[in-house]
């Protein structure tokens, strides 16, 4: 699967990048996930992405899936930080 970036570039889909962004958002929210948390969330997100059965997915679609999964699992502050992180903004409201 390929990921269509905002600037039009195509990159290979990489679940590790998603996990890293989740980890950074949780750290910024000062609610660090354990490796087990990241694996479970990553697997759930990966399944949702694969269920779309697309050859190419927009990066914004991935961001929306991750954000919704974080909200669904009750990690509201981390979801907000993830959304800000994906936009290149900080998560100052929780510091």
C-alpha positions as CSV (number, residue, x, y, z in Angstrom):
1,X,0.0,0.0,0.0
2,X,1.1,3.5,-0.7
3,X,0.4,6.7,1.3
4,X,-0.3,9.9,-0.6
5,X,1.3,12.8,1.3
6,X,-0.2,16.3,1.4
7,X,2.6,17.5,-0.9
8,X,1.6,14.9,-3.5
9,X,4.5,12.5,-2.9
10,X,3.8,8.7,-2.6
11,X,5.5,6.7,0.2
12,X,5.3,3.1,1.3
13,X,2.8,2.5,4.1
14,X,4.7,2.1,7.3
15,X,2.9,1.1,10.5
16,X,6.1,1.9,12.5
17,X,5.7,5.6,11.6
18,X,2.1,5.5,12.9
19,X,3.3,3.9,16.2
20,X,6.0,6.5,16.6
21,X,3.6,9.4,16.1
22,X,1.2,7.9,18.7
23,X,4.1,7.5,21.1
24,X,5.3,11.1,20.6
25,X,1.7,12.4,21.1
26,X,1.3,10.4,24.3
27,X,4.7,11.7,25.6
28,X,3.7,15.2,24.8
29,X,0.4,14.8,26.6
30,X,2.4,13.5,29.6
31,X,0.6,10.2,29.5
32,X,3.2,7.9,28.0
33,X,2.0,4.6,26.6
34,X,3.7,1.4,27.3
35,X,5.0,-0.6,24.4
36,X,2.1,-3.0,24.9
37,X,-0.4,-0.1,24.6
38,X,1.3,1.1,21.4
39,X,1.3,-2.4,19.9
40,X,-2.4,-2.9,20.6
41,X,-3.4,0.5,19.3
42,X,-1.1,0.0,16.3
43,X,-2.7,-3.4,15.4
44,X,-6.2,-2.0,15.7
45,X,-5.3,1.0,13.5
46,X,-3.5,-1.3,11.0
47,X,-6.6,-3.5,10.7
48,X,-8.9,-0.5,10.1
49,X,-6.5,0.7,7.3
50,X,-6.3,-2.7,5.7
51,X,-10.0,-3.1,5.9
52,X,-10.4,-0.2,3.5
53,X,-8.8,-2.4,0.8
54,X,-7.1,0.5,-1.0
55,X,-3.9,0.5,-3.0
56,X,-3.3,4.2,-2.0
57,X,-4.5,6.0,1.1
58,X,-4.2,9.7,1.8
59,X,-2.2,10.6,4.9
60,X,-5.2,12.6,6.1
61,X,-7.3,9.4,6.1
62,X,-4.6,7.7,8.3
63,X,-4.6,10.7,10.7
64,X,-8.4,10.5,11.0
65,X,-8.3,6.8,11.7
66,X,-5.7,7.2,14.4
67,X,-7.5,10.2,15.9
68,X,-10.8,8.3,16.0
69,X,-9.2,5.2,17.5
70,X,-7.5,7.2,20.3
71,X,-10.8,8.9,21.1
72,X,-12.7,5.6,20.9
73,X,-10.4,4.0,23.4
74,X,-10.7,6.9,25.8
75,X,-7.4,8.7,25.2
76,X,-8.9,12.1,24.6
77,X,-5.9,14.2,25.6
78,X,-3.6,12.0,23.6
79,X,-6.0,12.2,20.6
80,X,-5.8,16.0,20.8
81,X,-2.1,16.0,21.0
82,X,-1.9,13.6,18.1
83,X,-4.1,15.9,16.0
84,X,-1.9,18.8,16.9
85,X,1.3,16.8,16.2
86,X,0.0,15.8,12.8
87,X,-0.5,19.5,12.0
88,X,3.0,20.3,13.2
89,X,1.7,22.1,16.3
90,X,2.5,21.5,20.0
91,X,0.2,20.3,22.7
92,X,0.7,23.3,25.0
93,X,-2.7,23.1,26.5
94,X,-1.8,20.1,28.6
95,X,1.6,21.3,29.9
